[in-house]
Amino acid sequence: MKEAKDVLRIVGMVLLGLFVFLVVLPFVLKAVGLAVGLLAFLIGLAVNLLYFAVAIAVGYLILVGIRALLR
């Protein structure tokens, strides 16, 4: 009978762990999705900032070239 108690205790622990895992899993996945979304937004922002910086640099070089030709 002691073996049956131990088996039931182990089965109960496994079922409890499975229940907790299934309840917590959606929250964990949502948190991971938010973190990945934020990271993707920040990377996109950095890339757009680089494009803007390159455009300003090219515009400046064009203006400096025109000024040098006019002198």
N, CA, C and O atoms as CSV, one atom per row, in Angstrom:
chain,resi,resn,atom,element,x,y,z
A,1,MET,N,N,0.824,-1.196,0.000
A,1,MET,CA,C,0.000,0.000,0.000
A,1,MET,C,C,0.867,1.258,0.000
A,1,MET,O,O,0.492,2.289,-0.559
A,2,LYS,N,N,2.052,1.150,0.649
A,2,LYS,CA,C,2.949,2.301,0.695
A,2,LYS,C,C,3.424,2.660,-0.707
A,2,LYS,O,O,3.587,3.836,-1.031
A,3,GLU,N,N,3.643,1.645,-1.537
A,3,GLU,CA,C,4.071,1.901,-2.921
A,3,GLU,C,C,2.994,2.638,-3.700
A,3,GLU,O,O,3.300,3.529,-4.493
A,4,ALA,N,N,1.758,2.279,-3.486
A,4,ALA,CA,C,0.655,2.938,-4.182
A,4,ALA,C,C,0.571,4.409,-3.758
A,4,ALA,O,O,0.290,5.278,-4.583
A,5,LYS,N,N,0.812,4.685,-2.482
A,5,LYS,CA,C,0.814,6.077,-2.007
A,5,LYS,C,C,1.926,6.863,-2.686
A,5,LYS,O,O,1.723,7.999,-3.114
A,6,ASP,N,N,3.103,6.249,-2.782
A,6,ASP,CA,C,4.228,6.934,-3.424
A,6,ASP,C,C,3.943,7.186,-4.901
A,6,ASP,O,O,4.255,8.258,-5.422
A,7,VAL,N,N,3.358,6.211,-5.571
A,7,VAL,CA,C,3.038,6.375,-6.990
A,7,VAL,C,C,2.003,7.487,-7.167
A,7,VAL,O,O,2.140,8.325,-8.058
A,8,LEU,N,N,0.966,7.496,-6.319
A,8,LEU,CA,C,-0.046,8.543,-6.411
A,8,LEU,C,C,0.548,9.916,-6.110
A,8,LEU,O,O,0.171,10.909,-6.730
A,9,ARG,N,N,1.467,9.968,-5.167
A,9,ARG,CA,C,2.112,11.246,-4.847
A,9,ARG,C,C,2.921,11.742,-6.048
A,9,ARG,O,O,2.877,12.927,-6.376
A,10,ILE,N,N,3.652,10.848,-6.698
A,10,ILE,CA,C,4.462,11.221,-7.874
A,10,ILE,C,C,3.549,11.645,-9.018
A,10,ILE,O,O,3.810,12.646,-9.685
A,11,VAL,N,N,2.478,10.883,-9.249
A,11,VAL,CA,C,1.535,11.241,-10.320
A,11,VAL,C,C,0.901,12.600,-10.020
A,11,VAL,O,O,0.733,13.411,-10.930
A,12,GLY,N,N,0.551,12.857,-8.774
A,12,GLY,CA,C,-0.015,14.150,-8.389
A,12,GLY,C,C,0.960,15.291,-8.623
A,12,GLY,O,O,0.570,16.359,-9.097
A,13,MET,N,N,2.228,15.070,-8.294
A,13,MET,CA,C,3.239,16.107,-8.525
A,13,MET,C,C,3.414,16.378,-10.013
A,13,MET,O,O,3.529,17.531,-10.429
A,14,VAL,N,N,3.433,15.324,-10.810
A,14,VAL,CA,C,3.578,15.491,-12.259
A,14,VAL,C,C,2.384,16.248,-12.825
A,14,VAL,O,O,2.553,17.157,-13.639
A,15,LEU,N,N,1.166,15.876,-12.396
A,15,LEU,CA,C,-0.032,16.572,-12.882
A,15,LEU,C,C,-0.049,18.037,-12.441
A,15,LEU,O,O,-0.433,18.915,-13.213
A,16,LEU,N,N,0.369,18.299,-11.199
A,16,LEU,CA,C,0.433,19.677,-10.718
A,16,LEU,C,C,1.460,20.479,-11.521
A,16,LEU,O,O,1.204,21.621,-11.901
A,17,GLY,N,N,2.608,19.880,-11.772
A,17,GLY,CA,C,3.630,20.548,-12.576
A,17,GLY,C,C,3.143,20.816,-13.983
A,17,GLY,O,O,3.402,21.889,-14.529
A,18,LEU,N,N,2.444,19.869,-14.581
A,18,LEU,CA,C,1.899,20.041,-15.924
A,18,LEU,C,C,0.846,21.144,-15.947
A,18,LEU,O,O,0.807,21.947,-16.880
A,19,PHE,N,N,-0.003,21.186,-14.930
A,19,PHE,CA,C,-1.025,22.221,-14.836
A,19,PHE,C,C,-0.388,23.605,-14.714
A,19,PHE,O,O,-0.779,24.541,-15.411
A,20,VAL,N,N,0.594,23.724,-13.823
A,20,VAL,CA,C,1.273,25.011,-13.645
A,20,VAL,C,C,1.964,25.421,-14.944
A,20,VAL,O,O,1.909,26.585,-15.340
A,21,PHE,N,N,2.605,24.475,-15.595
A,21,PHE,CA,C,3.290,24.758,-16.864
A,21,PHE,C,C,2.309,25.256,-17.910
A,21,PHE,O,O,2.594,26.219,-18.621
A,22,LEU,N,N,1.157,24.608,-18.011
A,22,LEU,CA,C,0.177,25.004,-19.027
A,22,LEU,C,C,-0.488,26.338,-18.695
A,22,LEU,O,O,-0.899,27.059,-19.604
A,23,VAL,N,N,-0.600,26.677,-17.409
A,23,VAL,CA,C,-1.198,27.956,-17.032
A,23,VAL,C,C,-0.191,29.096,-17.214
A,23,VAL,O,O,-0.561,30.181,-17.663
A,24,VAL,N,N,1.069,28.860,-16.872
A,24,VAL,CA,C,2.084,29.905,-16.919
A,24,VAL,C,C,2.633,30.099,-18.329
A,24,VAL,O,O,3.089,31.193,-18.662
A,25,LEU,N,N,2.598,29.069,-19.155
A,25,LEU,CA,C,3.188,29.127,-20.493
A,25,LEU,C,C,2.662,30.279,-21.347
A,25,LEU,O,O,3.477,30.962,-21.966
A,26,PRO,N,N,1.356,30.543,-21.422
A,26,PRO,CA,C,0.906,31.680,-22.237
A,26,PRO,C,C,1.456,33.022,-21.757
A,26,PRO,O,O,1.780,33.887,-22.570
A,27,PHE,N,N,1.561,33.198,-20.438
A,27,PHE,CA,C,2.111,34.444,-19.909
A,27,PHE,C,C,3.585,34.591,-20.272
A,27,PHE,O,O,4.042,35.679,-20.622
A,28,VAL,N,N,4.313,33.501,-20.186
A,28,VAL,CA,C,5.739,33.535,-20.529
A,28,VAL,C,C,5.908,33.844,-22.016
A,28,VAL,O,O,6.759,34.650,-22.390
A,29,LEU,N,N,5.107,33.211,-22.853
A,29,LEU,CA,C,5.210,33.452,-24.292
A,29,LEU,C,C,4.834,34.891,-24.633
A,29,LEU,O,O,5.449,35.500,-25.507
A,30,LYS,N,N,3.833,35.435,-23.953
A,30,LYS,CA,C,3.458,36.838,-24.196
A,30,LYS,C,C,4.585,37.765,-23.784
A,30,LYS,O,O,4.877,38.731,-24.490
A,31,ALA,N,N,5.223,37.491,-22.660
A,31,ALA,CA,C,6.342,38.327,-22.213
A,31,ALA,C,C,7.503,38.240,-23.194
A,31,ALA,O,O,8.138,39.250,-23.497
A,32,VAL,N,N,7.782,37.039,-23.691
A,32,VAL,CA,C,8.856,36.870,-24.671
A,32,VAL,C,C,8.499,37.613,-25.957
A,32,VAL,O,O,9.357,38.248,-26.570
A,33,GLY,N,N,7.238,37.533,-26.363
A,33,GLY,CA,C,6.807,38.237,-27.571
A,33,GLY,C,C,6.950,39.736,-27.428
A,33,GLY,O,O,7.359,40.412,-28.371
A,34,LEU,N,N,6.619,40.266,-26.261
A,34,LEU,CA,C,6.787,41.703,-26.027
A,34,LEU,C,C,8.256,42.091,-26.065
A,34,LEU,O,O,8.618,43.123,-26.630
A,35,ALA,N,N,9.097,41.264,-25.464
A,35,ALA,CA,C,10.533,41.569,-25.442
A,35,ALA,C,C,11.106,41.531,-26.855
A,35,ALA,O,O,11.892,42.402,-27.229
A,36,VAL,N,N,10.721,40.538,-27.634
A,36,VAL,CA,C,11.215,40.429,-29.007
A,36,VAL,C,C,10.682,41.582,-29.851
A,36,VAL,O,O,11.406,42.131,-30.682
A,37,GLY,N,N,9.428,41.949,-29.642
A,37,GLY,CA,C,8.852,43.080,-30.373
A,37,GLY,C,C,9.569,44.379,-30.047
A,37,GLY,O,O,9.845,45.183,-30.937
A,38,LEU,N,N,9.872,44.584,-28.768
A,38,LEU,CA,C,10.602,45.788,-28.361
A,38,LEU,C,C,12.001,45.792,-28.966
A,38,LEU,O,O,12.478,46.825,-29.435
A,39,LEU,N,N,12.652,44.639,-28.954
A,39,LEU,CA,C,13.992,44.538,-29.531
A,39,LEU,C,C,13.956,44.816,-31.029
A,39,LEU,O,O,14.821,45.520,-31.549
A,40,ALA,N,N,12.970,44.273,-31.724
A,40,ALA,CA,C,12.840,44.517,-33.163
A,40,ALA,C,C,12.571,45.992,-33.430
A,40,ALA,O,O,13.105,46.555,-34.386
A,41,PHE,N,N,11.749,46.624,-32.597
A,41,PHE,CA,C,11.475,48.056,-32.760
A,41,PHE,C,C,12.749,48.869,-32.584
A,41,PHE,O,O,13.014,49.787,-33.360
A,42,LEU,N,N,13.544,48.534,-31.560
A,42,LEU,CA,C,14.775,49.287,-31.318
A,42,LEU,C,C,15.783,49.088,-32.443
A,42,LEU,O,O,16.471,50.033,-32.831
A,43,ILE,N,N,15.876,47.878,-32.968
A,43,ILE,CA,C,16.792,47.627,-34.085
A,43,ILE,C,C,16.327,48.381,-35.323
A,43,ILE,O,O,17.147,48.962,-36.034
A,44,GLY,N,N,15.037,48.381,-35.589
A,44,GLY,CA,C,14.501,49.136,-36.717
A,44,GLY,C,C,14.742,50.622,-36.565
A,44,GLY,O,O,15.064,51.306,-37.536
A,45,LEU,N,N,14.586,51.128,-35.341
A,45,LEU,CA,C,14.852,52.537,-35.076
A,45,LEU,C,C,16.319,52.874,-35.327
A,45,LEU,O,O,16.626,53.922,-35.895
A,46,ALA,N,N,17.215,52.002,-34.915
A,46,ALA,CA,C,18.647,52.231,-35.134
A,46,ALA,C,C,18.979,52.226,-36.630
A,46,ALA,O,O,19.766,53.051,-37.095
A,47,VAL,N,N,18.385,51.307,-37.375
A,47,VAL,CA,C,18.639,51.247,-38.815
A,47,VAL,C,C,18.123,52.511,-39.492
A,47,VAL,O,O,18.809,53.075,-40.345
A,48,ASN,N,N,16.933,52.962,-39.127
A,48,ASN,CA,C,16.392,54.192,-39.707
A,48,ASN,C,C,17.244,55.404,-39.342
A,48,ASN,O,O,17.412,56.310,-40.157
A,49,LEU,N,N,17.781,55.426,-38.128
A,49,LEU,CA,C,18.665,56.518,-37.726
A,49,LEU,C,C,19.946,56.510,-38.562
A,49,LEU,O,O,20.457,57.568,-38.928
A,50,LEU,N,N,20.459,55.327,-38.861
A,50,LEU,CA,C,21.640,55.232,-39.730
A,50,LEU,C,C,21.331,55.739,-41.135
A,50,LEU,O,O,22.134,56.462,-41.724
A,51,TYR,N,N,20.165,55.361,-41.678
A,51,TYR,CA,C,19.773,55.864,-42.997
A,51,TYR,C,C,19.703,57.391,-42.983
A,51,TYR,O,O,20.172,58.044,-43.915
A,52,PHE,N,N,19.126,57.950,-41.942
A,52,PHE,CA,C,18.997,59.398,-41.821
A,52,PHE,C,C,20.371,60.060,-41.752
A,52,PHE,O,O,20.596,61.093,-42.383
A,53,ALA,N,N,21.293,59.465,-40.986
A,53,ALA,CA,C,22.639,60.010,-40.857
A,53,ALA,C,C,23.374,59.966,-42.191
A,53,ALA,O,O,24.069,60.917,-42.547
A,54,VAL,N,N,23.227,58.876,-42.928
A,54,VAL,CA,C,23.877,58.766,-44.239
A,54,VAL,C,C,23.289,59.792,-45.198
A,54,VAL,O,O,24.027,60.407,-45.968
A,55,ALA,N,N,21.978,59.988,-45.165
A,55,ALA,CA,C,21.350,60.975,-46.042
A,55,ALA,C,C,21.849,62.377,-45.718
A,55,ALA,O,O,22.112,63.160,-46.631
A,56,ILE,N,N,21.983,62.708,-44.443
A,56,ILE,CA,C,22.509,64.023,-44.048
A,56,ILE,C,C,23.964,64.173,-44.513
A,56,ILE,O,O,24.353,65.231,-45.006
A,57,ALA,N,N,24.759,63.119,-44.356
A,57,ALA,CA,C,26.165,63.179,-44.774
A,57,ALA,C,C,26.275,63.372,-46.283
A,57,ALA,O,O,27.097,64.166,-46.739
A,58,VAL,N,N,25.475,62.670,-47.057
A,58,VAL,CA,C,25.504,62.823,-48.515
A,58,VAL,C,C,25.061,64.230,-48.901
A,58,VAL,O,O,25.675,64.858,-49.764
A,59,GLY,N,N,24.014,64.722,-48.277
A,59,GLY,CA,C,23.562,66.088,-48.550
A,59,GLY,C,C,24.637,67.109,-48.220
A,59,GLY,O,O,24.835,68.062,-48.974
A,60,TYR,N,N,25.331,66.925,-47.111
A,60,TYR,CA,C,26.399,67.839,-46.729
A,60,TYR,C,C,27.525,67.797,-47.762
A,60,TYR,O,O,28.043,68.840,-48.161
A,61,LEU,N,N,27.901,66.595,-48.194
A,61,LEU,CA,C,28.969,66.481,-49.198
A,61,LEU,C,C,28.566,67.142,-50.506
A,61,LEU,O,O,29.398,67.771,-51.159
A,62,ILE,N,N,27.324,67.013,-50.893
A,62,ILE,CA,C,26.859,67.674,-52.119
A,62,ILE,C,C,26.946,69.186,-51.954
A,62,ILE,O,O,27.424,69.877,-52.854
A,63,LEU,N,N,26.494,69.707,-50.822
A,63,LEU,CA,C,26.563,71.151,-50.588
A,63,LEU,C,C,27.997,71.659,-50.571
A,63,LEU,O,O,28.284,72.720,-51.124
A,64,VAL,N,N,28.895,70.916,-49.946
A,64,VAL,CA,C,30.306,71.312,-49.905
A,64,VAL,C,C,30.894,71.266,-51.310
A,64,VAL,O,O,31.687,72.134,-51.675
A,65,GLY,N,N,30.518,70.267,-52.099
A,65,GLY,CA,C,31.011,70.196,-53.480
A,65,GLY,C,C,30.523,71.356,-54.320
A,65,GLY,O,O,31.290,71.919,-55.102
A,66,ILE,N,N,29.270,71.720,-54.175
A,66,ILE,CA,C,28.726,72.871,-54.921
A,66,ILE,C,C,29.434,74.154,-54.479
A,66,ILE,O,O,29.772,74.993,-55.314
A,67,ARG,N,N,29.658,74.311,-53.178
A,67,ARG,CA,C,30.345,75.511,-52.687
A,67,ARG,C,C,31.771,75.588,-53.225
A,67,ARG,O,O,32.259,76.667,-53.562
A,68,ALA,N,N,32.447,74.412,-53.303
A,68,ALA,CA,C,33.820,74.396,-53.825
A,68,ALA,C,C,33.831,74.740,-55.314
A,68,ALA,O,O,34.757,75.402,-55.781
A,69,LEU,N,N,32.826,74.307,-56.062
A,69,LEU,CA,C,32.779,74.620,-57.497
A,69,LEU,C,C,32.496,76.089,-57.737
A,69,LEU,O,O,32.971,76.647,-58.727
A,70,LEU,N,N,31.740,76.731,-56.867
A,70,LEU,CA,C,31.389,78.122,-57.037
A,70,LEU,C,C,32.516,79.080,-56.664
A,70,LEU,O,O,32.468,80.251,-57.039
A,71,ARG,N,N,33.496,78.627,-55.960
A,71,ARG,CA,C,34.603,79.514,-55.560
A,71,ARG,C,C,35.569,79.709,-56.656
A,71,ARG,O,O,36.556,80.425,-56.489
